[in-house]
Amino acid sequence: MDVFYEYINKLASILKTPFKIKIYMYRSTIRTFSEVDSFSAKDQWKDQIKKKIESETKEYILGVDEEEYVNFLIEDFSVTPLTIYEESEKIDQPEVLKEKMQGRFRNYEYEQDVYKFTIRYTYSGSKVLFKIRPSSWTMTSYEIFVNEQSNTVSFSFKVYEQDPEKFKTEKSRAFQAAFTNVGNVNNFANEWNNSVEGIVRSEFKRVKDRFLKENDFFAAINISTNKDTESIFSVPTIKKVDIPQPKVDKNKEFASIPTMSQKMYADILKVVYDAGKSMEKKPALYLDKDEEGLRDQFLFILETRYEGITATGETFNKKGKTDIILKYSADATNLFVAECKFWKGASEFHQAINQLFDRYLTWRDSKVALMFFVQNKDFTKVLDTVKIESTKHEYYKKTVNHKGESSYSYIYCLPNDADKEVYLEIMLFHFDQK
């Protein structure tokens, strides 16, 4: 089978298939830290950076914000060191197999029960690193299975006797064989990450200089702005784990008031939703906490995620204090408003919408959220109620989509301006009081 994958990799190289795709697409079963040597990995990644920049048009290279594009590529081609969380260990129900065994003098065969165990751990970091053999390498390896969806890594081994000590010995041996080289590959990852900026800048300069020589005068962007104002026209690109590639848009329209892009709004909603779902699994984070205590859990994440943005709680806006506001640091313009509530039924649900729209939102607020903490046992019934009641509200205009099992997207209008659309995300989290 390894011969097959070696052939596929060679074929992909001939076809100039990007290295990231080659590593990710073929299989999730990996022989740890032994499939691609680090020198080949670096050469292929460098080649990818070169090809990526060269694939851009002349207009794009000369028109894009250089720092924004360089930072995008640094993020795109950096890797995150691996961490295996031993405390997350889970042991699957063993699989009982029958294997033929040889007698002591090999003069007869018999069947024996064999117990196949699978051990799982949560991991963080770039999956690609599991495949790379670093230059400093301990000669040990083991077959693992990596699940990117659940961020888990697992290995299996067999035990031939019902002996707890032998089980522990085999598990320890397999763990050491599988993950001994984590530290070594992380050293390689840090070394690569430290070199990415220099590679990107050098390649970008090379391509840009070539285009400039072709055109002594070139205008990649043709945008007219209001010369009579010193206003800041748009919020800077957010820096986060997954940064969208910068775009050059000749028809881009500017507004005198900073507004949040749909991509950033989607990112905020994903961060909040993922954090809430994670908290559902950890009762210690929500048991016996009031709305303010729960709000602070989300506020902490938002405060540290974005550059150029200030996240505050219990902040005055219009006629009252709202739970979470994200503001553009340069001029304190509101970008995102959220209100947190414990679920208390359909009537209180409508009141929460009224409170948000009537008391807290100004005409400039267009991207908002309502977060409900549900203590009811029948969570599904609560979700059904929200889907029905949200469309009955007088401010409701249309349903956009559903981002998750308990995250619903709508467009509402302001109380005194039916034409002013407001994006409203309604999220519910099941914080069962056990």
Backbone hydrogen bonds, N-H to C=O, Kabsch-Sander energy under -0.5 kcal/mol:
donor,donor_aa,acceptor,acceptor_aa,energy
5,Y,1,M,-1.9
6,E,2,D,-2.3
7,Y,3,V,-2.1
8,I,4,F,-2.3
9,N,5,Y,-2.5
10,K,6,E,-2.1
11,L,7,Y,-2.6
12,A,8,I,-2.7
13,S,9,N,-2.1
14,I,10,K,-2.1
15,L,11,L,-2.0
16,K,13,S,-1.2
17,T,12,A,-3.4
22,K,18,P,-1.9
23,I,19,F,-2.3
24,Y,20,K,-1.9
25,M,21,I,-2.4
26,Y,22,K,-0.6
30,I,28,S,-0.5
30,I,144,I,-2.7
32,T,30,I,-0.8
32,T,142,Y,-2.5
33,F,130,F,-3.9
34,S,31,R,-1.1
35,E,131,K,-1.5
36,V,131,K,-2.1
38,S,133,R,-2.2
41,A,37,D,-2.1
42,K,38,S,-2.5
43,D,39,F,-2.2
44,Q,40,S,-2.6
45,W,41,A,-2.6
46,K,42,K,-2.6
47,D,43,D,-2.1
48,Q,44,Q,-2.2
49,I,45,W,-2.4
50,K,46,K,-2.3
51,K,47,D,-2.7
52,K,48,Q,-2.9
53,I,49,I,-2.2
54,E,50,K,-2.4
55,S,51,K,-1.4
56,E,53,I,-1.3
61,I,57,T,-2.4
62,L,58,K,-2.3
63,G,59,E,-1.3
64,V,60,Y,-2.7
66,E,64,V,-0.6
69,Y,65,D,-2.5
70,V,66,E,-2.8
71,N,67,E,-2.5
72,F,68,E,-1.9
73,L,69,Y,-2.3
74,I,70,V,-2.5
75,E,71,N,-2.4
76,D,72,F,-2.4
77,F,73,L,-2.4
78,S,74,I,-0.9
83,T,124,S,-2.1
85,Y,83,T,-0.6
85,Y,122,T,-2.6
86,E,84,I,-1.2
88,S,85,Y,-1.8
89,E,86,E,-1.6
90,K,120,R,-2.2
92,D,90,K,-0.6
92,D,118,T,-2.6
95,E,116,K,-2.7
96,V,94,P,-0.5
97,L,95,E,-0.6
97,L,114,V,-3.4
99,E,97,L,-0.5
99,E,112,Q,-2.1
101,M,110,Y,-3.7
103,G,108,Y,-3.2
106,R,103,G,-2.0
110,Y,101,M,-2.1
112,Q,99,E,-2.2
114,V,97,L,-2.8
115,Y,159,V,-2.6
116,K,95,E,-3.1
116,K,114,V,-0.6
117,F,115,Y,-0.7
117,F,157,F,-2.8
119,I,155,F,-2.6
120,R,90,K,-3.0
121,Y,153,V,-2.4
122,T,85,Y,-0.6
123,Y,151,N,-2.4
124,S,83,T,-1.9
126,S,80,T,-2.7
127,K,125,G,-0.5
129,L,126,S,-1.7
130,F,127,K,-1.9
131,K,128,V,-1.7
132,I,128,V,-0.6
132,I,129,L,-0.7
133,R,36,V,-3.2
137,W,135,S,-0.7
140,T,138,T,-2.6
144,I,30,I,-3.1
145,F,154,S,-2.7
146,V,28,S,-2.3
147,N,145,F,-0.5
147,N,152,T,-3.0
148,E,146,V,-0.7
151,N,147,N,-0.9
152,T,147,N,-1.8
153,V,121,Y,-2.7
154,S,145,F,-2.4
155,F,119,I,-1.7
157,F,117,F,-2.0
159,V,115,Y,-2.3
163,D,161,E,-2.0
167,F,163,D,-2.0
168,K,164,P,-2.4
169,T,165,E,-2.3
170,E,166,K,-2.6
171,K,167,F,-2.5
172,S,168,K,-2.5
173,R,169,T,-2.4
174,A,170,E,-2.5
175,F,171,K,-2.5
176,Q,172,S,-2.5
177,A,173,R,-2.3
178,A,174,A,-2.4
179,F,175,F,-2.5
180,T,176,Q,-1.6
182,V,179,F,-1.8
185,V,181,N,-2.6
186,N,182,V,-2.1
187,N,183,G,-1.6
188,F,184,N,-1.6
189,A,185,V,-2.4
190,N,186,N,-2.6
191,E,187,N,-2.1
192,W,188,F,-2.7
193,N,189,A,-2.8
194,N,190,N,-2.0
195,S,191,E,-0.8
195,S,192,W,-1.2
196,V,192,W,-1.1
197,E,193,N,-0.6
199,I,195,S,-1.9
200,V,196,V,-2.8
201,R,197,E,-2.7
202,S,198,G,-2.1
203,E,199,I,-2.4
204,F,200,V,-2.8
205,K,201,R,-2.5
206,R,202,S,-2.0
207,V,203,E,-2.3
208,K,204,F,-2.9
209,D,205,K,-2.8
210,R,206,R,-1.5
211,F,207,V,-1.9
212,L,208,K,-2.5
213,K,209,D,-1.8
214,E,210,R,-1.3
215,N,211,F,-2.0
216,D,214,E,-0.5
220,A,218,F,-0.7
223,I,221,I,-0.5
227,K,225,T,-0.8
229,T,226,N,-1.2
233,F,231,S,-0.5
235,V,259,T,-0.6
240,K,238,I,-0.6
243,I,241,V,-0.6
249,D,247,K,-0.6
250,K,248,V,-0.6
252,K,249,D,-1.4
255,A,233,F,-0.8
265,Y,261,S,-2.3
266,A,262,Q,-2.7
267,D,263,K,-1.9
268,I,264,M,-2.7
269,L,265,Y,-2.4
270,K,266,A,-2.1
271,V,267,D,-2.7
272,V,268,I,-2.6
273,Y,269,L,-2.6
274,D,270,K,-2.9
275,A,271,V,-2.3
276,G,272,V,-2.5
277,K,273,Y,-2.5
278,S,274,D,-2.1
279,M,275,A,-2.3
280,E,276,G,-1.6
281,K,277,K,-0.6
281,K,278,S,-1.0
282,K,279,M,-1.8
285,L,282,K,-2.5
286,Y,283,P,-1.5
287,L,283,P,-3.1
289,K,286,Y,-1.8
294,L,290,D,-2.2
295,R,291,E,-2.7
296,D,292,E,-2.1
297,Q,293,G,-0.7
297,Q,294,L,-0.7
298,F,294,L,-1.0
298,F,295,R,-0.6
299,L,295,R,-2.5
300,F,296,D,-2.1
301,I,297,Q,-0.8
302,L,298,F,-2.1
303,E,299,L,-2.4
304,T,300,F,-1.0
305,R,301,I,-0.8
306,Y,302,L,-0.9
309,I,306,Y,-0.5
310,T,327,K,-2.9
312,T,325,I,-2.4
314,E,323,D,-0.8
315,T,322,T,-2.0
317,N,320,G,-3.1
319,K,317,N,-0.8
319,K,359,R,-2.9
320,G,317,N,-1.2
322,T,315,T,-2.5
322,T,320,G,-0.5
324,I,338,A,-2.4
325,I,312,T,-2.3
326,L,336,F,-2.6
327,K,310,T,-3.0
327,K,325,I,-0.5
328,Y,333,T,-2.7
329,S,308,G,-2.1
329,S,327,K,-0.6
331,D,328,Y,-0.9
332,A,328,Y,-2.3
333,T,328,Y,-0.6
335,L,326,L,-3.2
336,F,326,L,-1.5
337,V,367,K,-1.5
338,A,324,I,-2.7
339,E,369,A,-2.0
341,K,371,M,-2.8
343,W,373,F,-2.2
349,F,345,G,-1.8
350,H,346,A,-2.1
351,Q,347,S,-1.8
352,A,348,E,-2.2
353,I,349,F,-1.7
354,N,350,H,-2.4
355,Q,351,Q,-2.8
356,L,352,A,-2.3
357,F,353,I,-2.7
358,D,354,N,-3.3
359,R,354,N,-0.5
359,R,355,Q,-1.7
360,Y,355,Q,-0.9
360,Y,356,L,-1.0
361,L,356,L,-1.2
365,D,362,T,-1.3
366,S,364,R,-0.6
368,V,423,Y,-3.0
369,A,337,V,-1.8
370,L,425,E,-2.7
371,M,339,E,-2.9
372,F,370,L,-0.5
372,F,427,M,-3.1
373,F,341,K,-2.9
374,V,372,F,-0.7
374,V,429,F,-3.3
375,Q,373,F,-0.5
379,F,377,K,-1.7
382,V,378,D,-1.5
383,L,379,F,-2.2
384,D,380,T,-2.3
385,T,381,K,-2.0
386,V,382,V,-2.3
387,K,383,L,-2.2
388,I,384,D,-1.5
389,E,385,T,-3.3
390,S,386,V,-2.6
391,T,388,I,-0.6
392,K,389,E,-1.1
393,H,389,E,-0.8
396,Y,393,H,-1.5
397,K,411,I,-2.3
398,K,411,I,-1.8
400,V,409,S,-2.3
401,N,409,S,-0.6
403,K,401,N,-0.5
403,K,407,S,-1.2
404,G,407,S,-1.4
407,S,404,G,-1.1
408,Y,426,I,-2.7
409,S,401,N,-2.6
410,Y,424,L,-2.7
411,I,398,K,-2.7
412,Y,422,V,-2.8
413,C,395,Y,-1.7
414,L,417,D,-1.1
414,L,420,K,-1.0
417,D,414,L,-1.3
420,K,417,D,-1.5
421,E,419,D,-0.8
422,V,412,Y,-2.8
423,Y,366,S,-3.3
424,L,410,Y,-2.6
424,L,422,V,-0.6
425,E,368,V,-1.7
426,I,408,Y,-2.9
426,I,424,L,-0.5
427,M,370,L,-2.8
427,M,425,E,-0.6
428,L,406,S,-2.4
429,F,372,F,-2.6
431,F,374,V,-1.4
431,F,429,F,-1.2
432,D,430,H,-1.0
433,Q,375,Q,-0.5
434,K,432,D,-1.4
